[in-house]
Amino acid sequence: MDRSANNGSTYIRYVISRPRRLRILKSIYASSKSLVELEKELNIPLSILLYDVETMRLQGLITRIGSNVLLTDRGRNVVDALRGMNIDEEKPLGSLHKLINYLSLRPIGVYLHQVESRILLIYSLLILALSSIIMYMSGIKLIFLLPTTDVFIPQYITIISIILFIVINIVILRMLMPLHDMIYWITYSLASLIPLFTASTIYSLAYILGLMYNPLIAAIIYTVSYLSTVTSISLLSTLVSLETSLSTEIVFTIYVFVMFVPNVILYLLLSSSL
């Protein structure tokens, strides 16, 4: 009895933390609706709607049959428990929220999460292999998650960086996703590197074609290359968040302090010593 009550309060807190989720639950209280219908009715961007639907499905509040979303008994109990409470569920998404949603590649993370893990693993390996070849031809290397053209740094540092990233990420995912198979941990690790390797490929091609001699183009490419590290971490955070039901912000903060900050410090130390 106590455990059931505690679980119920946990689901209620989960829904209240994002009032728009209550709007979704109320919308399908009487009957199921498709994602397109929910998007039009609630005026929520499809990527954010999909994210909320996926996280609530993992919480057992809703279920999906094709593109239709249905309320479960647990979700119905949560809606009934919240009736009469003063919750500002009509608060619209701000422009900044929508901008961050797209800059963080959350839409891509949501769609990748729906791809079967083995297929996603194969696609990720192909993209990373092609990018690595182009980077090798141009002399671009990765010091963990940050690109460099320093001639004194050996080319194999990129391979070491990828392996180190996967190992560290597996350690983190074993704590956040203990019930998942190893293939999920490796797949999410490699898939999250796609933005970083895509930006590094653009950097490499610009380097090969001599475009980096143009100050404006060089500034844009440098900015995109270094921001792609944060984008990769954000993509990884979205994938992990969808599987664990932890908020994307919490997962992102963990990765920033465990991976990004130490990487920047190491990068600066190596750059100053060479």
Salt bridges, closest charged atoms under 4 A:
GLU41 OE1 - LYS33 NZ 2.54
ASP52 OD2 - ARG20 NE 2.43
ASP52 OD1 - ARG21 NE 3.09
GLU54 OE1 - ARG57 NH2 3.19
GLU54 OE2 - ARG64 NH1 3.32
GLU54 OE1 - HIS113 ND1 3.37
ASP80 OD1 - ARG83 NE 3.45
GLU89 OE1 - LYS26 NZ 3.01
GLU90 OE1 - ARG23 NE 3.97
GLU116 OE2 - ARG118 NH1 3.76
GLU243 OE2 - HIS113 NE2 2.79
GLU243 OE1 - HIS180 NE2 2.57
GLU249 OE1 - ARG18 NH2 3.12
